[in-house]
Amino acid sequence: MAIEFHKDSQTFHLHNAFISYIFKVLPSGHLGQLYYGRAIHDRPDFDHLFETAYRSMSVHYFDGEPAYSLEHIKQEYPTCGTGDIHLPALDAAAPNGSRLLDLHYQSHTIAPGKPPLEGGELPSTYVESPDEAVTLTVTLADALAGVTVDLVYTLYEGLPVLTRHAVIGYTGEGTLRLDRAMSFCLDLPDMDYDLVELTGAWARERHVVTRPLAHGVQGVYSLRGCSSHHFNPFLALKRHETTEFAGEVYGFSLVYSGNFAAQADVDPYHVTRVTMGIHPQGFRWDLHSGERFTTPEAVLVYSEQGLNGMSQTYHQLYRTRLARGEWRDKVRPILVNNWEATYFDFTEEKLLGLAAEAKRLGIELFVLDDGWFTNRNDDHGGLGDWQINYEKLPDGIQGFGAKLHEMGLLFGLWIEPEMVNAGTALWNEHPDWVLHEPGRRPQQGRFQYVLDYSNPAVVDWIFARLCSVLDGVPVDYIKWDMNRSISDAYSCTAASDAQGMVLHKYILGVYRLYRLLTERYPHILFESCASGGARFDPGMLACAPQCWTSDDTDAVERLRIQYGTSFVYPVSSMGAHVAAAPNHQVGRITSLTMRANVAIFGAFGYELDLTALGEHGQDLVARQVAFVKKYRELLQFGTFWRLKSPFEGNEAAWMTVSSDQRTALVGQYLILQEVNAGYRRLRLAGLDPDRLYRVTRLGSGARAAGQPVTAYGDELMRAGLVTTDEDPASEGDFASHLYLIEAAE
Ligand code: GLA
């Protein structure tokens, strides 16, 4: 691994065993992008990759040199006013109103390791020892404007990963106003790609959508104050022929939980400019002399092993070098959550009955969801005061938690600390702590209002309030929810010229509260949530190692949601529960086996009334729980492969393989049964081609286990596993099978 600077040609070559990323200081002092892709040999110069062209109507940088136009030169961090007449990476207004910026190379440093992002609260990937990565910081400056930009690149040693972000500094007079400060810019030399995005809405998050690139701007974004159900802060560019298993793909993922923009902008000469960062709409950040602004970090992954290759890299990096804390490497406790079992309608007796049954079946953690505090018998009131409802819980959450611990269960609790309902003491005493413009009616979402987390006093107050609730209470797990979009982001306590900073400061406030809580309660397992998966993003993953994937708990819907989520996020991060049938979101009736066979590929749990399942159902749950305990290390930390996409047909399949390639589990799902259907084979992946395996189709609710067969890894991966079903009627629709693959020798 190395980051080399070839002095004579002024060329940077960032390379490891997987990737090369090459750019150079151009004759004009700008940084020109030369190559990003599979690792290539290092050489003292790559100048033949630097292209310029004379094109009519273009603006030339040097007088009398019409071919030197920044519009036609691929760059690293373009600005306005230099002749590059595209969307820039950086757009700032100087005190005299000028938006012209001409950033020239000044200096650079190369150092082992990866420092945290400057400024404190922004989450980022990290290293545990300096030899895991090397970091290049290139400083650019415009002396007239008093602007400096540090472009920071970290190359990981053992992964095809490059992280990028920018730090903008100001040394001039007055105020520099940042209107657009992207985390990175990458100019790729052609447009022969499909854009892959994760899109959806509440209860159908992260569906995979693919479209060929066209000229102009295309991409995804959020303006909701959270990363959103609608789009994820991720996009990939894959070659048209790239599949899950083979071919080139570039992944781009932003470690950020607020408003973002991720764009590919293709110019008429087919150059594709990728940018990602905080969405410029409504954003404005003022810098005074000596101040600096740090953008969120973007994580660039290159794969030649198709989309699975890209995803496996993200999984490994995000599971081990983004997530943090005591729970990072621990298998996750099997939980039962009372939300879909009781909603707001519970008594302690009912909860303890559910807990006792859970314990009897082997479940380890009981999660008390929404409704444990005063004025919270529906979603119209109660948020903000965090006063315990002693009518529901006579001994408080302390007593309730103690009872769970006596039963041998861990205790989990739901909170929604960013919100307030009208009528609470918090609302009455601090009307200026609610995001809204005085004189204008604040807007409701789910009957609630958003606290102004851009104001540190609000975060401090909530932290103190939560500490007074949690201190001395035996809480082992917290589900932190956030249940509305932010639409009227005006801070009553911020100055008029600081309103454009509110949403970014808001999310920094969220990160700070997470930090304060995780530092104070390091043993607590945090799960993030935002009406299901509206904040399933890398920023949250740095705060909480798992996230509630979706409010849609239907197993068939979950095939698509978990499949799409796995494009970036590891199985261990996806909260996945077995819920009731008929399902509460879609009314679909699926077997307990199908529901569990989908949810085990996640942070597994139950979210239904276990006491109402009957003896047969309860026996099955006990067996499922025992199964997950036996295989969760493999399920949660193995290498995950997507095999068949539920977006493309009636069948879905995925598998996970242990790091020593001795054990694997395959989940295969048939959405609708087909009568007299054709033969079916499923090609597996990730096995040792030379190892002999024993393959067992595990028993399901309706069927006994199959007779084990033996096969070499190469046979299972090339010829495939025969999954032809000779008796479809015995299982009906929404059928699923698990195959256990074990080393036979
Ligand atoms: C959100 C969450 C649910 C549940 C409810 C409680 O919708 O996504 O899982 O916690 O809030 O109000």
Residues whose N, C-alpha, C, O or C-beta is under 5 A from the ligand:
A	BS01	GLA	W339 D369 D370 A530 S531 G532 D551
